[in-house]
Amino acid sequence: MSDELEVIKDYTGRDYRTVWHGPRAAFDDRFEGKLIAELLPSEPGWFVDVGAGYGRLYPLYARPDRRVVLVDYAVNLLEVAAETYSGQDGLYFVAANAYHLPFRAGSFDAGLSNRTFHHMAHPQAFLDELGRVLRSGAHAVLEYSNKRNLLRVVRYGDRACAGITRSTANCSSGRIPNISGSSPRSPGSRSIAPGAPAF
């Protein structure tokens, strides 16, 4: 990735909550919530949600024995989450680049990245970085929108795959990236909530 342009999908300025309006979105939200709740790791301790947005899924993994860090590149979405969940103990908000998470290796006991993977121009670099911040043996749930599904191809034909990057296309067609390893870190993240712990 070092010789390629690092592309970051930036939703700053967009109220992403509007995506979840309407009957189809309500169905997707309920279905996805049940599936994620079933798959989520049960480990107590530190939990990271990379691409948390406005904290839509926080109620699924909030527990008294868990400290949660919501990470997103869009500060405005984290501000909505901070306002929504103000007063929650053990909840922290960090604006950061998912390719360069500002945490020490092995900081988290479990994690989630939902509806972000398909936005990654460099999925292997993202998975390496997520793997770096999870402790050895930790579990994480990754969910992504498969842009090459049969319904989309029938509905849109060749346009169904328009805009899919080469890296994402390789991943969608069956190559499973290795989630172990490490990747270089860079500055550029900040905490939204004062008093957030140093990882």
BAFI-3210 file (N, C-alpha, C; in Angstrom, 3 decimals, decimal comma, padded with zeros to 6 digits):
// residues 199
n [1|2|3|4|5|6|7|8|9|10|11|12|13|14|15|16|17|18|19|20|21|22|23|24|25|26|27|28|29|30|31|32|33|34|35|36|37|38|39|40|41|42|43|44|45|46|47|48|49|50|51|52|53|54|55|56|57|58|59|60|61|62|63|64|65|66|67|68|69|70|71|72|73|74|75|76|77|78|79|80|81|82|83|84|85|86|87|88|89|90|91|92|93|94|95|96|97|98|99|100|101|102|103|104|105|106|107|108|109|110|111|112|113|114|115|116|117|118|119|120|121|122|123|124|125|126|127|128|129|130|131|132|133|134|135|136|137|138|139|140|141|142|143|144|145|146|147|148|149|150|151|152|153|154|155|156|157|158|159|160|161|162|163|164|165|166|167|168|169|170|171|172|173|174|175|176|177|178|179|180|181|182|183|184|185|186|187|188|189|190|191|192|193|194|195|196|197|198|199]
n.u [000,822|002,101|003,112|000,857|-002,030|-003,651|-006,885|-009,612|-012,810|-014,865|-017,320|-017,890|-019,935|-022,220|-025,370|-025,593|-027,593|-029,902|-029,823|-031,035|-033,793|-037,138|-038,998|-037,430|-034,889|-035,434|-036,050|-033,550|-031,972|-033,076|-032,706|-029,917|-029,095|-029,978|-028,458|-025,809|-025,835|-026,028|-023,602|-021,647|-018,714|-018,409|-016,633|-015,540|-014,144|-012,056|-013,552|-013,709|-015,218|-014,863|-015,447|-017,782|-019,588|-022,462|-023,003|-024,981|-025,091|-024,245|-025,956|-026,124|-023,731|-023,056|-022,230|-022,073|-019,581|-017,790|-015,685|-015,978|-014,847|-015,668|-014,878|-014,373|-013,904|-015,294|-015,908|-018,261|-020,218|-019,367|-019,736|-022,518|-022,992|-021,729|-023,359|-025,801|-025,245|-024,335|-023,030|-022,770|-020,950|-017,601|-017,436|-015,986|-014,900|-013,302|-011,810|-010,438|-008,188|-008,836|-006,852|-004,688|-004,807|-004,952|-003,906|-002,239|-000,650|-002,594|-004,572|-007,343|-010,033|-012,086|-013,995|-015,654|-016,535|-018,598|-020,303|-018,227|-016,072|-016,364|-015,833|-013,163|-010,262|-007,964|-008,183|-006,640|-004,668|-006,281|-007,376|-005,026|-004,315|-006,508|-006,226|-003,801|-004,447|-006,122|-006,064|-004,081|-005,794|-008,245|-011,663|-013,520|-016,200|-016,831|-018,541|-019,668|-020,901|-021,746|-021,095|-021,353|-023,553|-026,176|-028,812|-028,248|-026,692|-028,570|-030,446|-028,959|-027,125|-024,065|-023,426|-023,549|-021,125|-019,687|-017,362|-016,156|-013,202|-010,028|-008,732|-010,850|-012,517|-011,029|-011,128|-013,875|-014,328|-013,551|-010,971|-009,594|-008,446|-005,463|-005,641|-003,757|-000,678|001,133|000,968|002,243|001,988|000,456|000,280|-002,687|-005,127|-007,757|-009,203|-012,631|-013,974|-013,245|-010,739|-010,417|-008,908|-005,370|-004,164]
n.v [-001,190|001,175|002,416|003,098|005,199|006,229|005,790|007,255|006,855|009,390|010,495|012,876|015,542|014,403|013,233|010,286|008,826|009,012|007,029|004,868|005,043|004,292|001,402|-000,781|-000,244|-000,390|-003,097|-004,211|-003,170|-004,423|-007,160|-007,289|-006,448|-008,586|-010,696|-009,802|-009,529|-012,203|-013,192|-011,697|-011,440|-012,679|-011,840|-010,097|-006,874|-004,711|-003,336|-002,719|-000,751|-000,328|002,069|002,984|005,045|006,849|005,410|003,460|000,670|000,351|-000,342|-003,127|-004,282|-003,125|-003,544|-004,105|-005,180|-004,403|-002,185|000,281|001,429|003,645|004,072|006,227|007,870|010,144|012,952|014,348|012,325|010,856|012,817|012,947|010,397|010,703|012,611|011,239|009,053|010,189|010,278|007,559|005,123|004,027|004,347|005,477|007,811|007,983|009,689|008,540|007,236|004,275|002,695|003,249|002,858|004,409|002,903|000,769|-002,339|-005,257|-004,170|-004,619|-006,775|-007,769|-007,116|-005,159|-004,455|-002,972|-002,745|-001,314|-002,453|-002,794|-000,272|000,044|000,753|-000,616|-003,443|-005,498|-004,094|-002,771|-004,987|-006,075|-004,008|-003,940|-006,511|-006,114|-004,432|-005,990|-008,321|-011,320|-014,137|-012,923|-012,127|-010,907|-009,348|-008,988|-007,301|-006,848|-005,145|-007,015|-006,234|-007,667|-009,347|-011,636|-010,534|-007,790|-007,854|-008,883|-006,825|-004,486|-005,159|-004,836|-002,505|-003,098|-003,704|-001,431|000,970|-000,609|-001,254|-002,591|-004,059|-004,575|-005,991|-008,338|-009,390|-009,776|-011,780|-014,122|-014,368|-014,565|-012,282|-012,225|-011,818|-011,401|-009,912|-006,806|-003,243|-000,127|002,740|005,961|009,418|011,430|010,994|011,588|012,053|012,235|012,385|013,870|012,793|010,215|007,001|006,325|004,210]
n.w [000,000|000,421|-001,889|-003,229|-003,663|-000,757|-000,149|001,427|002,566|003,204|005,281|006,425|007,233|006,246|007,205|008,283|009,435|007,950|006,083|007,189|007,004|006,008|004,714|003,646|004,658|007,389|007,651|006,885|008,967|011,280|010,617|010,220|012,759|014,403|013,355|013,780|016,576|017,264|016,316|017,596|019,588|022,945|024,822|027,721|028,633|026,669|023,775|020,326|017,811|014,600|012,275|013,286|012,979|013,754|015,997|015,805|016,257|018,833|021,124|020,785|021,611|024,013|027,356|030,899|031,682|029,773|028,048|025,633|022,478|020,070|016,778|014,079|010,934|010,314|011,985|012,577|012,717|014,928|016,840|016,927|017,973|020,466|021,610|021,669|023,347|025,688|028,972|029,327|030,961|030,434|027,677|024,718|022,217|019,158|016,580|013,674|011,156|009,574|008,495|009,999|012,956|016,145|018,377|020,737|019,914|020,327|022,000|022,231|023,215|021,716|018,693|016,099|012,774|010,756|007,725|006,508|005,247|002,442|001,574|001,691|000,007|000,191|001,318|002,535|003,978|005,818|007,238|008,271|010,014|011,784|012,839|014,136|016,348|017,847|020,531|020,777|019,690|019,883|018,933|016,143|014,407|011,057|008,567|005,303|002,398|-000,276|-003,389|-005,686|-005,772|-006,761|-007,095|-007,421|-009,778|-011,623|-011,484|-012,207|-014,181|-015,993|-014,702|-012,042|-010,890|-011,133|-010,088|-008,196|-006,552|-007,608|-005,554|-003,758|-005,457|-005,892|-003,347|-003,021|-004,807|-003,675|-002,576|000,520|002,739|004,795|008,262|010,128|011,278|010,786|010,342|009,213|011,383|011,621|012,593|013,255|014,348|016,705|019,941|020,672|023,008|026,067|028,355|027,485|027,531|027,220|024,819]
ca.u [000,000|002,928|003,293|-000,451|-002,795|-004,519|-008,201|-010,432|-014,208|-015,139|-018,729|-018,021|-020,948|-023,423|-026,107|-025,718|-028,813|-030,953|-029,735|-031,841|-035,215|-037,898|-039,276|-036,315|-033,824|-035,873|-035,866|-032,110|-031,480|-033,505|-032,041|-028,497|-028,952|-030,114|-027,318|-024,613|-025,980|-025,749|-022,199|-020,721|-017,956|-018,945|-015,551|-015,582|-012,919|-012,075|-014,216|-013,568|-016,104|-014,192|-016,475|-018,978|-020,528|-023,178|-023,227|-026,231|-025,024|-023,746|-026,789|-025,921|-022,538|-022,862|-022,396|-021,385|-018,206|-017,093|-015,397|-016,172|-014,288|-016,265|-013,900|-014,843|-013,162|-016,187|-016,081|-019,670|-020,962|-018,985|-020,374|-023,900|-022,921|-021,388|-024,563|-026,809|-024,876|-023,634|-023,271|-022,498|-019,621|-016,791|-017,638|-015,036|-015,083|-012,012|-011,792|-009,172|-008,052|-008,885|-005,601|-003,657|-005,524|-004,040|-003,905|-001,144|-000,938|-003,239|-005,357|-008,761|-010,409|-013,061|-014,275|-016,674|-016,459|-019,826|-020,577|-017,086|-015,077|-016,521|-015,325|-011,704|-009,517|-006,883|-008,757|-005,615|-004,057|-007,263|-007,443|-003,774|-004,360|-007,474|-005,574|-002,746|-004,969|-006,802|-005,141|-003,953|-006,945|-009,481|-012,642|-014,149|-017,202|-016,698|-019,659|-019,530|-021,912|-021,245|-021,595|-021,484|-024,574|-027,011|-029,891|-027,687|-026,291|-029,803|-031,087|-028,168|-026,239|-022,653|-023,274|-023,538|-019,758|-019,052|-016,824|-015,491|-011,760|-009,385|-008,500|-012,126|-013,023|-010,328|-011,633|-015,252|-014,416|-013,187|-009,687|-009,784|-007,197|-004,892|-005,895|-002,661|000,398|001,125|001,045|002,780|001,017|000,746|-000,570|-003,842|-006,366|-007,983|-010,285|-013,756|-014,387|-012,132|-010,492|-010,316|-007,640|-004,288|-004,043]
ca.v [000,000|002,360|003,102|003,397|006,254|005,763|006,382|007,179|007,245|010,384|010,854|014,114|016,430|013,651|012,643|008,904|008,242|009,019|005,771|003,867|005,408|003,555|000,003|-001,672|000,035|-000,901|-004,546|-004,458|-002,842|-005,495|-008,408|-007,134|-006,399|-009,945|-011,482|-009,333|-009,886|-013,643|-013,454|-010,893|-012,122|-012,435|-011,479|-008,821|-006,099|-003,624|-003,667|-001,639|-000,736|000,489|002,495|003,001|006,085|007,547|004,492|002,723|-000,694|000,343|-001,128|-004,567|-004,783|-002,450|-004,423|-003,554|-005,687|-004,085|-000,790|000,349|002,548|003,845|004,708|006,591|008,967|011,315|013,545|014,711|011,137|010,563|013,823|012,486|009,265|011,226|013,272|010,200|008,165|010,931|009,738|006,115|004,808|003,099|004,546|006,468|008,145|008,330|009,939|007,985|006,567|002,830|002,074|003,626|003,012|004,992|002,061|-000,187|-003,716|-006,106|-003,354|-004,948|-008,163|-008,145|-005,971|-005,161|-003,474|-003,249|-001,901|-000,466|-003,193|-002,550|001,064|000,025|000,594|-001,551|-004,295|-006,236|-003,162|-002,570|-006,198|-006,156|-003,024|-004,436|-007,638|-005,598|-003,855|-007,043|-009,207|-012,644|-014,982|-012,132|-012,324|-009,703|-009,570|-008,108|-007,424|-005,916|-005,252|-007,676|-005,505|-008,595|-010,348|-011,977|-009,567|-006,553|-008,091|-008,973|-005,512|-003,410|-005,644|-004,490|-001,380|-003,625|-003,724|-000,135|001,623|-001,538|-001,177|-003,860|-004,794|-005,054|-007,000|-009,581|-009,901|-010,214|-012,972|-015,324|-014,336|-014,144|-011,678|-012,656|-010,746|-011,247|-009,070|-005,430|-002,247|001,084|003,667|007,369|010,281|011,936|010,636|012,359|011,607|013,149|012,474|014,164|011,777|008,880|006,393|006,145|002,784]
ca.w [000,000|000,560|-003,168|-003,795|-003,019|000,326|-000,323|002,628|002,345|004,240|005,370|007,173|006,672|005,871|008,325|007,857|010,008|006,926|005,335|007,870|006,933|004,998|005,059|003,308|005,620|008,693|007,586|006,911|010,302|012,190|010,219|010,507|014,214|014,945|012,906|014,483|017,988|017,372|015,997|018,390|020,633|024,284|025,719|028,430|028,430|025,681|022,505|019,347|016,651|013,587|011,327|014,136|012,573|014,819|017,108|015,599|016,779|020,216|022,056|020,602|022,293|025,294|028,514|032,074|031,805|028,530|027,721|024,186|021,740|018,752|015,891|012,748|010,317|010,260|013,310|012,790|013,119|016,313|017,691|017,104|018,910|021,792|022,130|021,899|024,448|026,746|030,301|029,388|031,491|029,655|026,234|024,220|020,812|018,575|015,142|013,196|009,872|009,843|008,068|010,976|014,221|017,137|019,566|020,836|019,482|021,324|022,940|022,316|023,440|020,687|017,838|015,056|011,693|010,030|006,560|006,175|004,469|001,007|001,275|001,802|-001,235|000,511|002,366|003,284|004,933|006,887|008,048|009,018|011,097|012,761|013,492|015,009|017,595|018,614|021,250|020,191|019,979|019,966|017,866|015,599|013,373|009,898|007,637|004,194|001,349|-001,468|-004,557|-006,803|-005,489|-007,905|-007,252|-007,966|-011,171|-012,406|-011,493|-012,820|-015,230|-015,864|-013,767|-010,669|-010,369|-011,383|-008,901|-007,285|-006,746|-007,914|-004,305|-003,248|-006,378|-005,587|-002,073|-003,210|-005,635|-002,968|-001,883|001,905|003,210|006,067|009,206|011,071|010,782|011,260|009,308|009,820|011,965|011,402|013,407|012,534|015,006|017,909|020,775|020,724|024,406|026,952|029,362|026,909|027,968|026,243|024,510]
c.u [000,862|003,122|001,971|-001,126|-003,705|-005,848|-009,009|-011,824|-014,607|-016,604|-018,944|-019,037|-022,221|-024,082|-026,458|-026,959|-029,926|-030,948|-030,716|-033,315|-035,885|-038,013|-038,114|-035,181|-034,185|-035,703|-034,382|-031,541|-031,834|-032,768|-030,560|-028,237|-029,024|-028,907|-026,044|-024,679|-025,651|-024,253|-021,204|-019,992|-018,501|-017,881|-015,815|-014,295|-013,112|-012,620|-014,061|-014,562|-015,488|-015,189|-017,814|-020,006|-021,156|-023,571|-024,490|-026,222|-024,561|-024,633|-026,597|-024,739|-022,225|-023,159|-021,643|-019,922|-017,347|-016,884|-015,308|-015,534|-014,951|-015,259|-014,576|-013,997|-013,974|-016,485|-017,544|-020,509|-020,629|-019,590|-021,835|-023,929|-022,643|-022,589|-025,627|-026,510|-024,120|-024,001|-023,047|-021,083|-018,900|-016,989|-016,769|-015,229|-013,747|-012,180|-010,436|-009,319|-007,966|-007,635|-004,481|-004,331|-004,558|-003,993|-002,689|-001,595|-001,560|-004,092|-006,769|-009,006|-011,388|-013,357|-015,340|-016,302|-017,597|-020,040|-019,463|-016,143|-015,169|-016,072|-013,802|-011,062|-008,398|-007,342|-007,707|-004,960|-005,001|-007,316|-006,165|-003,808|-005,359|-006,876|-004,487|-003,298|-005,771|-005,758|-005,100|-005,138|-008,263|-010,387|-013,208|-015,165|-016,974|-017,875|-019,422|-020,641|-021,275|-021,876|-021,775|-022,546|-025,510|-028,121|-029,383|-027,294|-027,516|-030,429|-030,316|-027,218|-024,791|-022,428|-023,193|-022,149|-019,017|-018,566|-016,160|-013,997|-011,201|-009,187|-009,790|-012,680|-012,343|-010,888|-013,046|-015,337|-013,849|-011,837|-009,908|-008,469|-006,769|-005,089|-004,821|-001,606|000,311|001,267|001,541|001,681|001,423|-000,145|-001,792|-005,145|-006,537|-009,185|-011,384|-014,159|-013,181|-011,968|-010,420|-008,962|-006,620|-004,125|-002,607]
c.v [001,248|003,113|003,435|004,519|005,660|006,507|006,178|007,672|008,146|010,793|012,102|015,005|015,717|013,096|011,215|008,226|008,153|007,746|004,745|004,246|004,568|002,089|-000,950|-001,497|-000,510|-002,419|-004,888|-004,239|-003,953|-006,804|-008,365|-007,129|-007,779|-010,810|-011,088|-009,702|-011,362|-013,937|-012,734|-011,716|-011,749|-011,976|-010,151|-008,043|-004,997|-004,115|-002,472|-001,839|000,221|000,796|002,589|004,047|006,771|006,610|003,666|001,356|-000,764|-000,465|-002,647|-005,100|-004,068|-003,417|-003,815|-003,995|-005,365|-002,578|-000,707|001,605|002,562|004,634|005,012|007,741|010,265|011,830|013,863|013,512|010,747|011,578|013,474|011,334|009,757|011,921|012,231|009,389|008,893|010,338|008,246|005,899|003,846|003,195|005,708|006,625|008,619|008,503|009,483|007,383|005,065|002,090|002,298|003,891|003,437|004,214|001,140|-001,555|-004,485|-005,358|-003,867|-006,456|-008,678|-006,906|-006,230|-004,130|-003,815|-002,231|-000,906|-001,151|-002,907|-001,146|001,105|-000,211|-000,430|-002,472|-005,051|-005,342|-002,910|-003,789|-006,395|-005,219|-003,441|-005,613|-007,195|-005,120|-004,853|-007,902|-010,552|-013,505|-014,241|-012,435|-010,981|-010,138|-008,526|-008,366|-006,428|-006,164|-005,859|-007,022|-006,409|-009,651|-010,504|-010,960|-008,268|-006,717|-008,186|-007,591|-004,484|-003,861|-005,282|-003,350|-001,856|-003,573|-002,421|000,453|000,692|-001,496|-002,564|-004,687|-005,376|-006,146|-008,341|-010,206|-010,450|-011,513|-014,208|-015,328|-013,801|-013,572|-012,250|-011,540|-010,634|-010,336|-007,678|-004,491|-000,962|002,000|005,091|008,197|010,706|011,521|011,511|011,811|012,658|013,378|012,788|013,043|010,374|008,287|006,352|004,649|002,461]
c.w [000,000|-000,761|-003,849|-003,019|-001,955|000,228|000,942|002,276|003,502|004,201|006,216|006,469|006,261|007,125|007,930|008,425|008,966|006,087|005,908|007,949|005,846|005,339|004,772|004,322|006,999|008,746|007,693|008,308|011,302|011,891|010,588|012,018|014,841|014,582|013,669|015,957|018,213|017,195|016,899|019,438|022,011|025,271|026,420|028,102|027,402|024,345|021,574|018,214|015,642|012,472|012,030|013,727|013,761|015,971|017,012|016,273|018,234|021,170|021,939|021,409|023,611|026,436|029,686|032,195|030,582|028,430|026,207|023,609|020,364|017,916|014,566|012,232|010,349|011,667|013,585|013,239|014,558|017,278|017,937|018,113|020,326|022,429|022,504|023,154|025,558|028,105|030,431|029,919|030,557|028,157|025,784|022,717|020,244|017,064|014,614|011,809|010,154|009,385|009,088|012,319|015,331|018,458|019,546|020,352|020,641|022,336|023,183|022,417|022,393|019,849|016,801|014,007|010,749|008,912|006,258|005,187|002,973|000,607|001,255|000,441|-001,050|001,636|003,172|004,331|006,106|007,809|008,863|010,221|012,175|013,536|014,462|016,349|018,429|019,317|020,530|020,627|020,081|018,771|017,429|014,548|012,288|008,978|006,520|003,178|000,116|-002,690|-005,777|-006,544|-006,687|-008,140|-007,879|-009,433|-012,072|-012,567|-012,323|-013,924|-014,953|-014,877|-012,321|-010,053|-010,620|-010,068|-007,910|-007,586|-007,026|-006,643|-003,763|-004,142|-006,119|-004,326|-002,243|-003,989|-004,955|-002,301|-000,478|002,409|004,567|007,088|010,274|010,466|011,331|010,085|009,951|010,327|011,603|012,303|012,624|013,154|016,220|018,640|020,772|022,172|025,276|027,981|028,814|027,270|026,834|026,037|024,167]
res [m|s|d|e|l|e|v|i|k|d|y|t|g|r|d|y|r|t|v|w|h|g|p|r|a|a|f|d|d|r|f|e|g|k|l|i|a|e|l|l|p|s|e|p|g|w|f|v|d|v|g|a|g|y|g|r|l|y|p|l|y|a|r|p|d|r|r|v|v|l|v|d|y|a|v|n|l|l|e|v|a|a|e|t|y|s|g|q|d|g|l|y|f|v|a|a|n|a|y|h|l|p|f|r|a|g|s|f|d|a|g|l|s|n|r|t|f|h|h|m|a|h|p|q|a|f|l|d|e|l|g|r|v|l|r|s|g|a|h|a|v|l|e|y|s|n|k|r|n|l|l|r|v|v|r|y|g|d|r|a|c|a|g|i|t|r|s|t|a|n|c|s|s|g|r|i|p|n|i|s|g|s|s|p|r|s|p|g|s|r|s|i|a|p|g|a|p|a|f]
***
